[in-house]
Amino acid sequence: MNRSILIAALLAALALAACDRPVVVNTPPAPVAVPGPAGPPDATGSQGSPGAPGYDGSKGEPGVPGTRTTVIVMPPAASAPTN
């Protein structure tokens, strides 16, 4: 009985060790494309048309704040400590 347990344990260890072999896949490196020499320069294209002027927006009344006015108040700058 002791021998059968020992043989079963050895066979189980061999079976598990045989299944743990990693598969190595060798993939060839990708070919590197090397650019050839530069060709002759092409003719220059025609000049595009100028763009339209931008929209100036509506003018408000002088002295009256607008409805979308944002007031940014900056805190006073802290003085640097002296040594």
C-alpha positions in Angstrom: 0.0 0.0 0.0 2.8 2.4 0.8 4.4 1.7 -2.6 1.2 2.4 -4.5 0.8 5.8 -2.8 4.4 6.6 -3.5 4.1 5.6 -7.2 0.9 7.5 -7.6 2.5 10.6 -6.1 5.5 10.3 -8.4 3.3 9.8 -11.5 1.2 12.9 -10.5 4.3 15.0 -10.1 5.6 13.9 -13.5 2.3 14.5 -15.1 2.1 18.0 -13.7 5.7 18.8 -14.6 5.3 17.7 -18.1 2.3 20.0 -18.6 4.2 23.1 -17.4 6.4 23.5 -20.5 6.0 27.0 -22.0 5.6 27.3 -25.7 8.2 29.5 -27.5 6.9 31.3 -30.6 9.6 32.9 -32.7 8.2 35.7 -34.8 10.4 37.3 -37.4 11.1 41.0 -37.0 8.9 43.4 -39.0 10.6 44.7 -42.2 11.8 48.3 -41.9 10.9 50.6 -44.8 13.8 52.7 -45.8 12.8 55.9 -47.8 14.4 56.5 -51.1 15.9 59.7 -52.4 13.8 62.8 -52.7 12.2 63.5 -56.0 12.2 66.8 -57.9 10.2 69.7 -56.4 6.7 70.4 -57.7 5.4 73.7 -59.0 4.1 76.0 -56.3 0.3 76.4 -56.0 -1.8 79.5 -56.5 -2.3 82.0 -53.7 -5.6 81.6 -51.8 -8.2 84.4 -51.6 -8.1 86.7 -48.5 -10.5 85.9 -45.7 -13.6 88.0 -44.7 -13.2 90.5 -41.9 -14.4 89.4 -38.4 -17.6 90.5 -36.7 -17.0 93.5 -34.3 -20.0 92.7 -32.1 -22.7 95.1 -30.9 -21.7 98.4 -29.2 -23.1 99.2 -25.8 -24.2 102.5 -24.4 -21.4 104.6 -22.9 -21.3 104.5 -19.1 -23.8 101.6 -18.8 -22.3 98.1 -17.9 -23.3 95.2 -20.0 -25.4 92.3 -18.9 -22.5 89.8 -19.2 -19.9 91.8 -17.3 -17.4 89.8 -15.3 -15.5 91.7 -12.6 -12.2 90.0 -11.5 -10.8 91.3 -8.2 -7.2 90.4 -7.7 -6.0 89.9 -4.1 -3.2 92.1 -2.9 0.2 90.6 -3.4 1.7 89.1 -0.3 5.1 90.6 0.6 8.0 88.2 0.6 9.5 87.4 4.1 12.8 89.1 4.8 15.7 87.1 6.3 
